[in-house]
Amino acid sequence: MSDNGSLVQTAASAEEVARAYEDNKLAQVLYHDWEAQTYDDKWSISFDERCIAYARDRFVAIAGDQGWPYGRALELGAGTGFFSLNLKQAGVLDEVHVTDLSPGMVEAARGNAAQLGFTVEGRVADAEGIPYDDDTFDVVVGHAVIHHIPDVEQAFREMLRVLKPGGRFVIAGEPTRIGDWYARQLGRVTWKATTTLTQLPPLRAKWAKDREALDESSRAAALEAVVDLHTFDPDQLARMALRAGAVDVSTTTEELTAALLGWPVRTFEAAVKPGALGWGWAMFAYGSWKRLSAVDRVLSRVLPERLFYNVGITGVKPG
Ligand SMILES: C[S@@+](CC[C@H](N)C(=O)[O-])C[C@H]1O[C@@H](n2cnc3c(N)ncnc32)[C@H](O)[C@@H]1O
């Protein structure tokens, strides 16, 4: 099984890896358990002002800034805790419960919470069958998670079940159908151009990633295609939440020019030798992303929302 190197590194057995290609939930667990150890570095996740502001701004764009702090909060597919731990630091959430299908991610999130001095409850949980009682939470949040869930409408039903009447769900950072298409095209072209150019003799020593690391990246990309299940049209996403029983449903899209820059930049960073790009590059990338995001906020007043890369959705449990 030549494509399985990344999963095998998780200490998953060869049988588990073979089954993972038939059983999507198992693939999600193996892939995200493997990612858990390096996830924060891969996505430049931190728990400082930069990511606190990013998480707060995504929340505000989707659900506004009223009613803070939400008392009891549940995060689904929390990963290493990027969204809810930063929202807690921003004063948006109070009591945080982190959950994820991947035990490795729950452990990583609990570790990050402990480092921040927070006591948070962490559980392994499938968003299609949340292991909490009805009417438990004031808010349910998620970031970049529902595109991994086979039955998204069932996940919305579960969010509404565990919310108290009048409680709100806020799901951010999901790929739109059109945004995902152009992001992947740009990523593919950037990967090919970078890995070809960095093999040229004058560039190789400083910039080229070694063969083993490139092979590992290709295997990871193949697995990503297995775990990334959906892209969303904002209207269809809203209809799904309404069918699940939510009221006051609205969607928000963000990032057009920021994504057109962001995806090539992220792919370029992954395609060159680790450490070749310095702090100056990181500041240039983040500064450019922020400036283009401001342009996108203006464009969002005139362009159709389905052209933007990210979609977020909020809705309320009838009170
Ligand atoms: C792209 S990561 C996002 C992690 C984190 N929310 C963030 O933004 O950094 C998606 C997460 O969803 C989790 N996941 C996948 N399927 C799930 C399911 N059915 N229920 C709950 N979590 C799931 C994965 O294990 C992974 O940690």
The ligand as an SDF file (V2000), in Angstrom:
LIG
                    3D

 27 29  0  0  0  0  0  0  0  0999 V2000
   -9.8420   20.9020    9.4610 C   0  0  0  0  0  0  0  0  0  0  0  0
   -9.8640   20.3200   11.1130 S   0  0  0  0  0  0  0  0  0  0  0  0
  -10.3610   21.8120   11.9750 C   0  0  0  0  0  0  0  0  0  0  0  0
   -9.9380   21.8140   13.4020 C   0  0  0  0  0  0  0  0  0  0  0  0
  -10.2440   23.1170   14.1580 C   0  0  0  0  0  0  0  0  0  0  0  0
  -11.6520   23.3480   14.2490 N   0  0  0  0  0  0  0  0  0  0  0  0
   -9.5400   24.2880   13.5180 C   0  0  0  0  0  0  0  0  0  0  0  0
  -10.2020   25.1110   12.8990 O   0  0  0  0  0  0  0  0  0  0  0  0
   -8.3130   24.3760   13.6470 O   0  0  0  0  0  0  0  0  0  0  0  0
  -11.3690   19.3560   11.1670 C   0  0  0  0  0  0  0  0  0  0  0  0
  -11.5900   18.6340   12.4760 C   0  0  0  0  0  0  0  0  0  0  0  0
  -12.8800   18.0010   12.4130 O   0  0  0  0  0  0  0  0  0  0  0  0
  -12.7870   16.7390   13.0450 C   0  0  0  0  0  0  0  0  0  0  0  0
  -13.8910   15.8830   12.5740 N   0  0  0  0  0  0  0  0  0  0  0  0
  -13.9920   15.2080   11.4060 C   0  0  0  0  0  0  0  0  0  0  0  0
  -15.1680   14.5500   11.3530 N   0  0  0  0  0  0  0  0  0  0  0  0
  -15.8270   14.8110   12.4970 C   0  0  0  0  0  0  0  0  0  0  0  0
  -17.0890   14.4070   13.0310 C   0  0  0  0  0  0  0  0  0  0  0  0
  -17.9240   13.6000   12.3650 N   0  0  0  0  0  0  0  0  0  0  0  0
  -17.4340   14.8720   14.2580 N   0  0  0  0  0  0  0  0  0  0  0  0
  -16.6000   15.6890   14.9610 C   0  0  0  0  0  0  0  0  0  0  0  0
  -15.4070   16.0940   14.5060 N   0  0  0  0  0  0  0  0  0  0  0  0
  -15.0060   15.6670   13.2850 C   0  0  0  0  0  0  0  0  0  0  0  0
  -11.4050   16.2540   12.6790 C   0  0  0  0  0  0  0  0  0  0  0  0
  -10.9450   15.2320   13.5300 O   0  0  0  0  0  0  0  0  0  0  0  0
  -10.5790   17.5340   12.7580 C   0  0  0  0  0  0  0  0  0  0  0  0
  -10.0240   17.7250   14.0330 O   0  0  0  0  0  0  0  0  0  0  0  0
  1  2  1  0
  2  3  1  0
  2 10  1  0
  3  4  1  0
  4  5  1  0
  5  6  1  0
  5  7  1  0
  7  8  2  0
  7  9  1  0
 10 11  1  0
 11 12  1  0
 11 26  1  0
 12 13  1  0
 13 14  1  0
 13 24  1  0
 14 15  1  0
 14 23  1  0
 15 16  2  0
 16 17  1  0
 17 18  1  0
 17 23  2  0
 18 19  1  0
 18 20  2  0
 20 21  1  0
 21 22  2  0
 22 23  1  0
 24 25  1  0
 24 26  1  0
 26 27  1  0
M  CHG  2   2   1   9  -1
M  END
$$$$
